[in-house]
Amino acid sequence: MGRTGRTIVAAFDAAVMAIAAYAETGGRFALAPADLVLYGSAFAAAICAVVILIVGSSLVAWAAIGYVLFGALLTSGGPHWPLVALAAALMPLVPRPRGSIWIGLGLASLVALGARIAIGALL
């Protein structure tokens, strides 16, 4: 699949996540942790689509996937399977850092843990 096709798929994933976040929150956006995770995951998917479109930094895309993984696995009540599915759907679409899926997964894991620590310190 070419770059345009991957961009369309990632943008579709972002749109579906935004609609799901809107439906889940009743259209409100507050600084509640659940709202930040849902809308943040939609924004992260949109970042992945932009990175694919402009052939941007793979590190940015994998950091965005790490935020989705944080929401999926490291929040209360987890795992949240729709977010796990979103992260899994984005992984084959984005460029790999230095051509290695393992470096990408490691970066995503570090970002997920870092987000958990940072957000845990704020709340």
C-alpha positions as CSV (number, residue, x, y, z in Angstrom):
1,M,0.0,0.0,0.0
2,G,1.3,3.4,-0.9
3,R,1.7,6.5,1.2
4,T,-1.6,7.9,0.1
5,G,-3.5,4.8,1.0
6,R,-1.8,4.5,4.4
7,T,-2.6,8.2,5.1
8,I,-6.3,7.6,4.2
9,V,-6.4,4.6,6.5
10,A,-4.8,6.4,9.4
11,A,-7.0,9.5,8.9
12,F,-10.1,7.2,8.9
13,D,-8.8,5.6,12.2
14,A,-8.4,9.1,13.7
15,A,-11.9,10.1,12.5
16,V,-13.5,6.9,14.0
17,M,-11.7,7.5,17.3
18,A,-12.8,11.2,17.4
19,I,-16.4,10.1,16.8
20,A,-16.1,7.4,19.5
21,A,-14.6,10.0,21.9
22,Y,-17.5,12.4,21.1
23,A,-20.1,9.7,21.7
24,E,-18.5,8.4,24.9
25,T,-18.2,11.8,26.5
26,G,-21.6,13.1,25.3
27,G,-19.8,15.8,23.2
28,R,-18.2,17.5,26.2
29,F,-14.5,18.1,26.6
30,A,-13.3,18.5,30.1
31,L,-9.9,18.0,31.8
32,A,-11.1,14.7,33.1
33,P,-8.7,11.8,32.7
34,A,-11.1,9.8,30.6
35,D,-11.7,12.7,28.2
36,L,-8.0,13.4,27.9
37,V,-7.3,9.8,27.0
38,L,-10.1,9.5,24.4
39,Y,-9.6,12.8,22.7
40,G,-5.8,12.4,23.0
41,S,-5.9,9.1,21.3
42,A,-7.9,10.6,18.4
43,F,-5.3,13.4,18.2
44,A,-2.5,10.9,18.3
45,A,-4.0,9.0,15.4
46,A,-4.3,12.2,13.5
47,I,-0.6,12.9,14.2
48,C,0.2,9.5,12.7
49,A,-1.8,10.4,9.6
50,V,0.1,13.7,9.2
51,V,3.5,12.0,9.7
52,I,2.6,9.5,7.0
53,L,1.4,12.2,4.6
54,I,4.5,14.4,4.9
55,V,7.0,11.6,5.4
56,G,7.7,13.0,8.8
57,S,9.7,11.7,11.7
58,S,8.9,8.1,12.6
59,L,9.8,8.9,16.2
60,V,6.9,11.3,16.4
61,A,4.5,8.7,15.0
62,W,5.7,6.0,17.4
63,A,5.5,8.5,20.4
64,A,1.8,9.1,19.4
65,I,1.2,5.3,19.3
66,G,2.8,5.2,22.8
67,Y,0.2,7.6,24.0
68,V,-2.6,5.4,22.6
69,L,-1.0,2.4,24.4
70,F,-0.9,4.4,27.6
71,G,-4.6,4.9,27.3
72,A,-5.2,1.3,26.4
73,L,-3.1,-0.5,28.9
74,L,-2.0,1.9,31.8
75,T,-5.3,3.6,32.8
76,S,-7.8,2.4,35.4
77,G,-10.1,-0.3,34.2
78,G,-7.7,-1.3,31.4
79,P,-7.1,-2.9,29.1
80,H,-9.4,-0.9,26.8
81,W,-9.6,-3.0,23.7
82,P,-10.7,-0.3,21.2
83,L,-7.6,1.6,22.0
84,V,-5.4,-1.5,21.8
85,A,-7.0,-2.1,18.4
86,L,-6.3,1.5,17.4
87,A,-2.6,1.2,18.3
88,A,-2.3,-2.1,16.5
89,A,-4.0,-0.6,13.4
90,L,-1.6,2.3,13.3
91,M,1.6,0.3,13.8
92,P,1.9,-1.1,10.3
93,L,1.0,2.2,8.7
94,V,3.6,4.5,10.2
95,P,7.3,4.5,9.2
96,R,9.6,2.4,11.4
97,P,12.5,4.1,13.1
98,R,15.7,2.9,11.5
99,G,13.6,0.2,9.7
100,S,13.1,-1.7,13.0
101,I,9.7,-2.5,14.5
102,W,11.4,-3.3,17.8
103,I,12.8,0.2,18.1
104,G,9.3,1.5,17.4
105,L,7.8,-0.7,20.0
106,G,10.4,0.2,22.5
107,L,9.8,3.9,22.0
108,A,6.1,3.5,22.2
109,S,6.5,1.6,25.5
110,L,8.7,4.3,26.9
111,V,6.3,7.0,26.0
112,A,3.4,5.0,27.5
113,L,5.2,4.6,30.8
114,G,6.3,8.2,30.7
115,A,2.8,9.4,30.1
116,R,1.6,7.2,33.0
117,I,4.2,8.7,35.4
118,A,3.6,12.3,34.2
119,I,-0.1,12.2,34.3
120,G,-0.1,10.3,37.6
121,A,2.1,13.1,39.1
122,L,-0.4,15.7,37.9
123,L,-3.5,14.1,39.3
